[in-house]
Amino acid sequence: MSIQWYPGHMTKARREIAKAMPSQDVILEVLDARLPASSANPMLAEIRGGKPCVKVLTKSDLADPAVTEAWLRHFEAAAVGGPVLAVALTTDRPGEARARIAELCGRLCPRASTSFKPVRALIVGVPNVGKSTLVNTLMNRAVAAVGDKPAVTKAQQQVVLKNGMVIWDSPGVMWPNVEDEGASLRLALAGSIPPTAIDFLTVAIFGAALLLERYPDRLRARFKLGELPTTGAAIVEAVGRARGCLRTGGVVDLHKAAEILVHDVRSGALGRISLESPPRIPDGLAVA
C-alpha cells in the first residue's frame, strides 16, 4: 500500500519552504522518534541541500528508549548533506530541550557569537510529528495550535524566542507519493496520514505483525491473550474477540478491532514502542 495524500495546501507550503530556505541559518527537522527514517521527508532533504540541520526526535516519551538512543547515535554519525546533530524532545523536560536545541543551533551557526543578527531557524517535517509542540516548548507557552491529527498547521508563522532566536514554523508536508510500502504503513500507524486516506484494517494488520515481531509480550499483556497467533490478521481478530467486537453469530468486527489496535499504538497504551530501528553502521563509515 503506497500513500498518495498530497492536498493542495501542501503544494503551497512546499513553495513557501523553498522560498524561505536560503534566508535560514539552521533547519530544525522534526521526526517522530518511533519512526525517524519513515517520517523523514526526502523532498525536504532535497530542498535543504547542505544547510545545517538539527534533527529533533519528538514523541520520544512514546518510543522505546533504547531504540531512540540508537537513532541518536546513528544521526550523530551521519556526514552526508551538511552537519547533523540530534536531540530527543520529551514532554517532561522542556527546559532541557530548549537549552539543548539552542546550543546545537548556535554550534551550527558560528556567527551567532560574533554578530548581533539573530539566528534564524526553520521548522520542517511531515504532518503530526510535533512541530507545533516544539514551537510551544521553545517559547515556553502555547503559541501554536496543537492537535492529535495531521494538517493542523496550515500556514507559516514566526516566533521570537527570549534569546533572540527567530523561529519559523511551517505546515506539515508529505511528498506526493510514498512508494516505500513499509514507510507508508508506519506513517499511517503513527497518525501522520488522516483516516480518510488509509484503510484501518490494512494498517492494523501491519501493526499487529510488527508488534508480534518486536513486542510480543506487550500484545499479550495489553489484550490479555494467551498463546499469540502467528500472523497480523489473526492478531487483529484475537484483539476483536478479547474486546468484544462481535457481530451477530459471533463474527468479529475486524474494522472495530483494527481501530482499537491502531489507537492503542498511537496513544502509547501498549507502552513505549518503536516502529523501526536504525541500520547498522559499519565501523569507520558514516551514513546518510
Backbone torsions as a table, in degrees:
resi	resn	phi	psi	omega
1	MET	NA	114.4	174.7
2	SER	-99.9	144.3	-178.3
3	ILE	-91.9	131.1	174.4
4	GLN	-127.5	71.0	179.9
5	TRP	-119.3	105.9	-175.4
6	TYR	-147.6	72.0	-178.4
7	PRO	-61.8	161.3	-172.9
8	GLY	-56.3	-35.5	-176.5
9	HIS	-66.5	-20.3	179.6
10	MET	-72.9	-31.6	175.1
11	THR	-62.2	-44.3	177.6
12	LYS	-64.4	-43.0	-179.7
13	ALA	-62.7	-39.2	178.9
14	ARG	-61.8	-43.1	179.1
15	ARG	-63.2	-41.7	-179.0
16	GLU	-66.3	-38.8	177.9
17	ILE	-64.2	-45.4	179.7
18	ALA	-62.1	-37.7	180.0
19	LYS	-68.9	-37.3	-177.2
20	ALA	-79.6	-23.3	-171.2
21	MET	-54.3	-46.4	-175.7
22	PRO	-61.3	-27.3	-176.6
23	SER	-87.8	-1.9	-177.3
24	GLN	-93.5	146.3	176.8
25	ASP	-87.0	-37.8	-174.2
26	VAL	-140.9	146.2	174.0
27	ILE	-107.2	130.4	173.1
28	LEU	-100.9	101.3	-179.6
29	GLU	-92.6	116.2	-177.0
30	VAL	-91.5	126.2	-179.2
31	LEU	-125.8	146.3	175.0
32	ASP	-75.3	121.1	-175.9
33	ALA	-60.5	-21.1	179.5
34	ARG	-78.3	-20.5	-178.4
35	LEU	-151.5	64.7	-174.7
36	PRO	-61.0	-34.9	-179.7
37	ALA	-75.2	-46.0	-177.7
38	SER	-67.9	-28.5	-179.5
39	SER	-91.0	7.3	175.6
40	ALA	-90.4	116.2	-177.2
41	ASN	-80.7	113.8	-178.9
42	PRO	-64.1	-26.0	177.3
43	MET	-65.9	-39.7	177.9
44	LEU	-68.7	-36.5	177.3
45	ALA	-62.6	-37.8	178.5
46	GLU	-66.7	-41.9	179.0
47	ILE	-65.9	-39.1	-178.1
48	ARG	-64.6	-37.7	-178.1
49	GLY	62.2	-128.3	-178.8
50	GLY	-95.6	12.6	-179.9
51	LYS	-63.0	134.1	178.9
52	PRO	-54.5	143.6	-172.5
53	CYS	-139.3	134.5	169.7
54	VAL	-107.7	119.7	178.0
55	LYS	-89.8	119.7	-178.1
56	VAL	-105.9	116.7	-179.8
57	LEU	-91.2	102.1	-180.0
58	THR	-87.9	171.5	-179.7
59	LYS	57.1	25.9	-179.5
60	SER	-69.0	-15.0	174.4
61	ASP	-73.5	-11.8	175.6
62	LEU	-99.5	-11.8	-173.7
63	ALA	-95.7	157.3	175.6
64	ASP	-63.5	116.2	-174.7
65	PRO	-59.4	-36.0	179.5
66	ALA	-66.9	-37.9	179.1
67	VAL	-71.1	-38.5	177.2
68	THR	-60.7	-42.4	177.2
69	GLU	-61.0	-38.0	178.1
70	ALA	-65.4	-37.9	177.3
71	TRP	-66.8	-40.2	178.3
72	LEU	-61.2	-43.2	177.6
73	ARG	-64.2	-38.3	178.9
74	HIS	-60.5	-49.0	-178.1
75	PHE	-69.4	-35.3	177.9
76	GLU	-62.7	-29.7	-179.6
77	ALA	-82.0	-10.0	-176.4
78	ALA	-70.1	142.7	-179.4
79	ALA	-137.6	12.0	-178.5
80	VAL	-106.2	135.7	176.3
81	GLY	86.1	21.0	178.5
82	GLY	99.8	169.8	-178.3
83	PRO	-59.1	139.2	179.4
84	VAL	-135.7	128.4	173.4
85	LEU	-128.2	161.6	-176.2
86	ALA	-137.2	147.8	176.3
87	VAL	-145.4	141.2	177.2
88	ALA	-92.1	128.6	179.3
89	LEU	-99.3	120.4	176.7
90	THR	-119.2	157.4	-175.8
91	THR	-79.3	-15.3	-174.2
92	ASP	-95.3	-7.3	179.4
93	ARG	-135.6	60.8	-176.1
94	PRO	-63.4	-34.9	-179.9
95	GLY	-62.6	-42.4	177.7
96	GLU	-63.4	-40.5	-179.7
97	ALA	-63.5	-44.0	179.5
98	ARG	-59.9	-47.2	-177.8
99	ALA	-64.5	-42.1	-177.3
100	ARG	-66.9	-43.9	-179.2
101	ILE	-65.3	-42.2	177.5
102	ALA	-61.9	-40.2	179.2
103	GLU	-62.7	-46.0	-177.6
104	LEU	-66.5	-41.0	178.7
105	CYS	-63.6	-41.4	177.9
106	GLY	-64.6	-36.8	179.1
107	ARG	-65.8	-34.9	-179.0
108	LEU	-85.1	-6.1	178.2
109	CYS	-127.6	81.8	-173.4
110	PRO	-56.1	-29.7	-177.5
111	ARG	-68.0	-11.6	-177.1
112	ALA	-59.0	-30.9	-177.3
113	SER	-89.6	-6.6	-176.7
114	THR	-123.9	0.6	-176.5
115	SER	-129.6	148.8	176.5
116	PHE	-83.1	-7.8	178.9
117	LYS	-73.7	126.9	-176.7
118	PRO	-69.0	152.0	175.0
119	VAL	-69.6	135.1	179.0
120	ARG	-111.7	129.7	-177.8
121	ALA	-131.7	138.1	179.8
122	LEU	-110.5	127.1	178.6
123	ILE	-92.0	125.2	179.9
124	VAL	-133.3	160.5	176.8
125	GLY	163.6	171.8	177.6
126	VAL	-77.1	169.1	-178.7
127	PRO	-62.8	146.4	171.2
128	ASN	61.2	35.3	173.8
129	VAL	-103.0	-4.4	176.1
130	GLY	106.7	26.2	179.9
131	LYS	-64.1	-45.2	-179.7
132	SER	-67.2	-35.1	174.9
133	THR	-62.3	-37.9	177.3
134	LEU	-64.2	-43.9	178.3
135	VAL	-58.5	-47.1	-179.3
136	ASN	-64.5	-35.0	177.1
137	THR	-66.0	-44.8	-179.8
138	LEU	-65.3	-36.2	-179.8
139	MET	-83.0	-16.3	-176.7
140	ASN	63.5	27.2	174.6
141	ARG	-166.2	163.7	-176.6
142	ALA	-80.5	108.6	176.4
143	VAL	-122.5	-10.7	-178.7
144	ALA	-126.5	139.9	179.9
145	ALA	-66.9	135.1	-179.7
146	VAL	-121.6	136.3	177.5
147	GLY	-151.4	150.1	-179.1
148	ASP	-87.9	51.2	176.1
149	LYS	-157.2	156.5	-177.7
150	PRO	-72.9	158.1	173.4
151	ALA	67.0	38.7	174.2
152	VAL	-76.8	-45.4	177.7
153	THR	-82.6	124.5	-175.4
154	LYS	-108.2	-16.5	-176.7
155	ALA	-146.5	159.8	178.3
156	GLN	-66.6	146.0	172.9
157	GLN	-140.8	148.4	-177.2
158	GLN	-113.2	137.4	173.8
159	VAL	-132.7	153.0	179.4
160	VAL	-116.8	122.7	-179.3
161	LEU	-78.1	166.6	-179.3
162	LYS	-62.1	-28.4	179.8
163	ASN	-83.2	4.0	178.2
164	GLY	93.2	-11.8	-179.4
165	MET	-64.0	135.8	-178.5
166	VAL	-101.5	123.6	-177.2
167	ILE	-113.7	130.9	172.8
168	TRP	-109.3	123.7	175.4
169	ASP	-98.8	134.5	-178.7
170	SER	-119.7	155.7	177.9
171	PRO	-63.2	154.0	175.9
172	GLY	-65.7	135.8	-176.8
173	VAL	-129.3	124.4	170.9
174	MET	-88.5	175.9	170.1
175	TRP	-104.4	154.1	-168.4
176	PRO	-53.7	-35.1	-178.2
177	ASN	-145.4	111.4	177.9
178	VAL	-85.2	95.3	-172.5
179	GLU	-78.1	-24.2	178.7
180	ASP	-73.0	111.3	-175.5
181	GLU	-61.3	-41.6	179.5
182	GLY	-62.1	-42.8	178.5
183	ALA	-64.4	-42.2	178.4
184	SER	-56.1	-48.4	-176.4
185	LEU	-70.1	-36.0	176.6
186	ARG	-66.1	-42.0	177.4
187	LEU	-61.4	-42.5	178.9
188	ALA	-66.3	-41.6	179.9
189	LEU	-63.3	-36.4	-178.2
190	ALA	-80.6	-16.6	176.9
191	GLY	102.6	16.4	178.5
192	SER	-86.0	-6.1	178.3
193	ILE	-118.5	133.6	-178.7
194	PRO	-68.6	153.9	-179.1
195	PRO	-56.9	-28.5	-178.5
196	THR	-68.8	-16.0	-175.7
197	ALA	-107.5	4.4	-176.4
198	ILE	-133.1	162.8	171.7
199	ASP	-104.5	110.7	-174.1
200	PHE	-58.1	-38.0	-177.1
201	LEU	-65.8	-42.8	177.7
202	THR	-61.0	-44.0	-179.7
203	VAL	-65.2	-41.6	-178.7
204	ALA	-66.0	-40.5	178.5
205	ILE	-62.7	-42.2	176.2
206	PHE	-61.5	-47.4	-178.8
207	GLY	-62.5	-39.4	179.6
208	ALA	-64.3	-42.3	178.5
209	ALA	-64.1	-38.9	179.6
210	LEU	-65.7	-43.7	178.6
211	LEU	-66.0	-36.6	177.9
212	LEU	-60.5	-36.3	-179.9
213	GLU	-78.9	-42.1	-170.7
214	ARG	-98.1	-36.9	-173.7
215	TYR	-138.5	58.3	-177.3
216	PRO	-61.1	-35.4	-179.1
217	ASP	-65.8	-32.7	177.9
218	ARG	-66.1	-42.1	177.3
219	LEU	-60.1	-47.6	-176.7
220	ARG	-62.0	-43.5	-177.1
221	ALA	-72.7	-42.6	-175.8
222	ARG	-64.7	-42.9	-174.5
223	PHE	-106.2	10.3	176.3
224	LYS	52.3	50.7	179.5
225	LEU	-95.9	149.2	175.7
226	GLY	-85.5	-111.4	176.0
227	GLU	-73.0	127.1	-175.6
228	LEU	-76.0	139.4	171.1
229	PRO	-62.2	167.4	-173.4
230	THR	-101.9	-0.9	179.7
231	THR	-129.8	158.0	178.0
232	GLY	-61.9	-41.1	-179.6
233	ALA	-62.7	-41.2	179.5
234	ALA	-68.7	-33.4	176.1
235	ILE	-62.9	-45.8	-180.0
236	VAL	-59.9	-42.4	178.9
237	GLU	-64.3	-40.6	179.2
238	ALA	-64.8	-38.4	176.4
239	VAL	-61.8	-43.9	179.2
240	GLY	-60.2	-42.1	178.9
241	ARG	-67.4	-40.9	-179.3
242	ALA	-64.8	-32.1	-178.1
243	ARG	-99.5	7.9	175.2
244	GLY	73.3	26.9	179.4
245	CYS	-85.2	70.6	-173.1
246	LEU	-117.2	140.5	173.4
247	ARG	-98.1	-179.5	178.0
248	THR	-56.5	133.5	-179.8
249	GLY	88.6	7.4	178.2
250	GLY	77.5	15.1	178.9
251	VAL	-79.0	133.6	-178.7
252	VAL	-73.3	132.0	172.2
253	ASP	-80.0	96.7	-173.2
254	LEU	-65.5	-32.2	-179.0
255	HIS	-69.7	-39.7	175.6
256	LYS	-64.6	-42.2	178.2
257	ALA	-61.9	-40.4	179.3
258	ALA	-62.9	-42.9	179.5
259	GLU	-62.1	-40.2	179.0
260	ILE	-62.6	-46.9	-177.4
261	LEU	-64.5	-46.8	-179.1
262	VAL	-63.3	-42.8	179.3
263	HIS	-61.2	-41.8	-178.9
264	ASP	-66.2	-35.4	176.0
265	VAL	-64.8	-47.5	-176.2
266	ARG	-66.7	-37.1	-174.3
267	SER	-81.5	-14.6	-176.8
268	GLY	89.0	10.8	-178.7
269	ALA	-64.9	-22.4	178.0
270	LEU	-88.0	2.4	-176.9
271	GLY	97.4	-175.1	-177.3
272	ARG	-81.1	110.9	-176.6
273	ILE	-129.5	148.3	174.8
274	SER	-115.3	141.7	-174.9
275	LEU	-94.0	-7.0	176.5
276	GLU	-160.6	156.5	179.1
277	SER	-117.7	155.7	179.8
278	PRO	-70.1	152.7	174.5
279	PRO	-66.7	153.0	179.2
280	ARG	-70.2	133.1	-179.0
281	ILE	-93.6	114.7	177.6
282	PRO	-59.9	143.7	-179.7
283	ASP	-56.3	130.2	175.6
284	GLY	83.6	0.5	-178.6
285	LEU	-116.0	146.8	172.3
286	ALA	-100.4	152.9	-177.3
287	VAL	-125.7	159.6	179.1
288	ALA	-77.3	NA	NA
